Amino acid sequence: MNKAIFLGSKTLGLEIFKVLLNSSTDTTWVAVHPDDRRDSRSCLSSWQQLTESRNIPFFVARSNSDLSTVMEQFKPHIGMVCGWYRIIESSLLEMFPLGLWGIHNSLLPKYRGGSPLVWSIMNGDSEVGSSVFKFAAGIDSGPILFQVAVRNTPSLTIADLLAQIQSLLVDQLPDAWSRLINGTAICSTQNESEATYCGQRIESDGEINWFESATQVHSFIRALAYPYPGAFSEFDKRRLFLSDTSVVPGIYFGTPGQVLRRDADYVVISCGGNSGLLVRSVTLEGVSSPAPKILTSISCRLGRNSFKQTS
């Protein structure tokens, strides 16, 4: 019987773990979860419930040494990673006779590194996706087992795209995992000349640059939508989060960040390149409201020098 370890977290990691559990009945599993309780996307309790119900050893790793301890005790033949945010040392990779495999939400070799799907959406790529690949010494550079891809249309948020990607992964992973176990898997080598890299993001990186075009700002807002912290702009010395946006056809002249037009259900905000962004919903201090309720005048400005009409 094979012994396997799952290193992961978040909803996607949990769903991938479930499908592997259900499709690999001849495998003994152990799960290791990073300590992500400060992350708003954490679903640690759901992981605990699943592993307890299936009688699977479960560990919360607070450091790389915690992972090393589990590895030394369990000695897995193969492993899967999804939602693990620490570098895994080369010495640990060498402990897997059948390899350690991971899920990276980009079409590798593009977007190696942190927050790949966010960067891909922000850049307006027509297609986004995910790669199942073997961990190697480089950054997301190992052989690719398979990839899934979906169209990145302007109406979809990152949550919508993640759901589509997850559905494809869950559908295709069991067969691919079986090929790994029985030694019949065929992998492809990444083309290093096509590799691109991206950095990890923090919450303050979510500030909107109104000098970019409305298309760019709309992509930025979609990329940072729930379950991510959201895209924001300063308003009345507070962070105003924007959602449910779309690009308005036509040419608009205005100061970037200026409210150009108000309607009962939306406002139009000036962006770079003489373009306009329609905004239907905003969130201020945790309360979601229709945009016209907060942006009450065409005198309103968003950004570092923002103000609102007081009279």
Beta strands, then each sheet from edge to edge (+ up, - down):
strand 1: 2-8
strand 2: 27-34
strand 3: 58-61
strand 4: 78-82
strand 5: 100-104
strand 6: 112-113
strand 7: 127-134
strand 8: 144-151
strand 9: 197-198
strand 10: 231-235
strand 11: 238-248
strand 12: 259-262
strand 13: 267-271
strand 14: 275-284
strand 15: 287-290
sheet 1: 3+ 2+ 1+ 4+ 5+ 7- 8+
sheet 2: 6+ 9+
sheet 3: 10+ 11- 14+ 13- 12+
sheet 4: 10+ 11- 14+ 15-
end
